[in-house]
Amino acid sequence: DLLSQKVEPSQIAILGRNNAELLSLAQVFEHHNLPYQFLGNLNILDTLPVKYLIKLFEVVELSRRSLDDLTLFTVLNYPFLNFNSLDVLKLSRAASNRKTTLIDLINTEGFLKSKIVSSPQDFLDLVSLVSSFNQQDSSLIFTQFAQHVLEKSGLLSWILNQPDSTEMLQHLNAFF
């Protein structure tokens, strides 16, 4: 009926209560060679923005006890943090050579003056940011804390500048 009223197919959405209802519609669309996009069966925890956010939460939690190098190394390579990949590798190698952790190396007294990385202050700033997240975590409810992490980490800005930002924001919204 909508098509006979000249509504563009791309402007039509069909919602269902369960995937079974939508799968049968998808079969009908395929049979009639009608284009469609099926958004069911998406595990929101497997989407990139949610993975990034959860990993940031993990860094905050682990920083209270023992932040492992693999988790920190992973986060340091996230595009929204803007760390130089070569600096991250140099930092990792220096920590390994000194038989210490990444976080302990960053927190050493002479790190700022060291020539290990080109921008040591950026790494110190991240440690300060994680520390501030720890303080906020104890005083904010989860949704406020998550919004704080999204904004202060740069993740939200990064998402908004992506070509598929609307979809990424929908994934975050579904997570909450």
C-alpha positions as CSV (number, residue, x, y, z in Angstrom):
1,D,0.0,0.0,0.0
2,L,2.8,2.4,0.8
3,L,4.5,1.7,-2.5
4,S,1.3,2.5,-4.4
5,Q,1.3,5.8,-2.6
6,K,4.8,6.5,-4.0
7,V,6.6,6.2,-0.7
8,E,10.3,5.5,-1.3
9,P,11.1,1.9,-0.3
10,S,14.1,3.2,1.6
11,Q,11.7,5.1,3.9
12,I,9.8,2.0,4.9
13,A,10.6,0.1,8.1
14,I,9.0,-3.1,9.4
15,L,9.4,-4.0,13.0
16,G,8.7,-7.4,14.5
17,R,8.5,-8.9,17.9
18,N,10.9,-11.7,17.1
19,N,13.3,-12.8,14.4
20,A,11.0,-15.5,13.2
21,E,8.4,-13.0,12.0
22,L,11.0,-10.9,10.2
23,L,12.7,-13.9,8.6
24,S,9.5,-15.0,6.9
25,L,9.2,-11.4,5.5
26,A,12.8,-11.5,4.4
27,Q,12.0,-14.6,2.4
28,V,9.1,-12.8,0.7
29,F,11.3,-9.8,-0.2
30,E,13.9,-12.1,-1.6
31,H,11.3,-14.0,-3.7
32,H,10.2,-10.7,-5.2
33,N,13.7,-9.3,-5.5
34,L,12.9,-6.4,-3.2
35,P,15.9,-4.9,-1.5
36,Y,15.9,-5.1,2.3
37,Q,18.2,-4.8,5.3
38,F,17.7,-7.2,8.1
39,L,19.0,-5.9,11.5
40,G,18.1,-8.9,13.6
41,N,20.6,-11.3,15.2
42,L,23.0,-8.4,16.0
43,N,24.8,-9.0,19.2
44,I,25.2,-5.5,20.5
45,L,28.2,-6.5,22.5
46,D,30.1,-7.3,19.3
47,T,29.7,-3.9,17.8
48,L,32.8,-1.7,17.7
49,P,31.7,1.3,19.8
50,V,30.3,-1.0,22.6
51,K,33.5,-3.1,22.5
52,Y,35.6,0.1,22.8
53,L,33.5,1.3,25.7
54,I,33.6,-2.0,27.6
55,K,37.3,-2.2,27.2
56,L,37.6,1.3,28.6
57,F,35.5,0.1,31.6
58,E,37.8,-2.8,31.9
59,V,40.9,-0.5,32.1
60,V,39.2,1.5,34.8
61,E,38.4,-1.6,36.8
62,L,41.8,-3.3,36.3
63,S,43.6,-0.1,37.2
64,R,42.4,-0.5,40.8
65,R,44.1,-3.8,41.1
66,S,46.5,-4.8,38.4
67,L,46.2,-3.4,34.9
68,D,47.6,-6.0,32.6
69,D,49.8,-4.9,29.6
70,L,47.6,-6.6,27.0
71,T,44.5,-4.7,28.0
72,L,46.4,-1.4,28.2
73,F,48.2,-2.1,24.9
74,T,44.9,-2.8,23.2
75,V,43.4,0.5,24.4
76,L,46.4,2.5,23.5
77,N,45.9,1.4,19.9
78,Y,42.3,2.6,19.8
79,P,41.9,5.3,17.1
80,F,40.0,7.8,19.2
81,L,42.9,8.1,21.7
82,N,45.2,9.2,18.9
83,F,48.4,7.6,20.2
84,N,51.2,7.1,17.7
85,S,51.4,3.4,17.0
86,L,55.1,3.5,16.9
87,D,55.2,5.1,20.3
88,V,52.9,2.4,21.7
89,L,55.3,-0.3,20.3
90,K,58.4,1.5,21.7
91,L,56.7,1.8,25.1
92,S,55.8,-1.8,25.0
93,R,59.4,-2.9,24.1
94,A,60.9,-0.6,26.7
95,A,58.7,-2.1,29.4
96,S,59.6,-5.6,28.3
97,N,63.3,-4.8,28.3
98,R,63.1,-3.3,31.8
99,K,60.9,-6.2,32.9
100,T,58.2,-3.9,34.1
101,T,54.6,-3.2,33.1
102,L,53.5,-0.5,30.8
103,I,51.7,1.4,33.5
104,D,54.7,1.2,35.9
105,L,57.0,2.5,33.1
106,I,54.7,5.4,32.4
107,N,54.5,6.2,36.1
108,T,58.3,6.2,36.6
109,E,59.8,9.5,37.7
110,G,61.9,10.1,34.6
111,F,59.4,9.0,32.0
112,L,58.6,12.6,30.9
113,K,62.3,13.3,30.2
114,S,63.0,9.9,28.7
115,K,63.3,9.5,24.9
116,I,61.3,6.3,24.8
117,V,58.3,7.9,23.1
118,S,57.9,11.2,21.1
119,S,55.0,12.4,23.3
120,P,55.4,11.1,26.9
121,Q,52.9,13.6,28.2
122,D,50.1,12.0,26.2
123,F,50.7,8.7,28.1
124,L,50.7,10.5,31.4
125,D,47.5,12.3,30.5
126,L,45.9,8.9,29.8
127,V,46.9,7.6,33.2
128,S,45.4,10.8,34.8
129,L,42.3,10.3,32.8
130,V,41.9,6.7,34.0
131,S,42.5,7.9,37.5
132,S,39.7,10.5,37.1
133,F,37.4,7.8,35.7
134,N,38.0,5.8,38.9
135,Q,37.0,8.8,41.0
136,Q,33.9,9.4,38.9
137,D,32.9,5.7,38.9
138,S,32.3,5.8,42.7
139,S,30.2,8.9,42.6
140,L,28.0,8.6,39.5
141,I,25.3,6.1,38.5
142,F,26.3,3.8,35.6
143,T,24.7,5.8,32.8
144,Q,26.2,9.1,34.0
145,F,29.6,7.4,34.3
146,A,29.3,5.8,30.9
147,Q,28.5,9.2,29.4
148,H,31.4,10.8,31.2
149,V,33.8,8.1,29.8
150,L,32.3,8.4,26.3
151,E,32.9,12.2,26.3
152,K,36.2,12.5,28.1
153,S,37.9,9.6,26.4
154,G,37.2,11.1,23.0
155,L,35.2,8.0,21.9
156,L,32.0,10.0,21.4
157,S,33.8,12.6,19.3
158,W,35.4,9.9,17.2
159,I,32.0,8.2,16.7
160,L,30.4,11.4,15.6
161,N,33.1,11.8,12.9
162,Q,32.7,8.4,11.4
163,P,30.7,7.8,8.2
164,D,28.4,5.3,10.0
165,S,28.0,7.5,13.1
166,T,24.3,7.1,13.2
167,E,24.5,3.3,13.3
168,M,27.3,3.4,15.9
169,L,25.2,5.7,18.1
170,Q,22.2,3.3,17.7
171,H,24.4,0.5,18.9
172,L,25.5,2.5,22.0
173,N,21.9,3.4,22.7
174,A,20.8,-0.3,22.5
175,F,23.6,-1.1,24.9
176,F,22.0,1.2,27.5
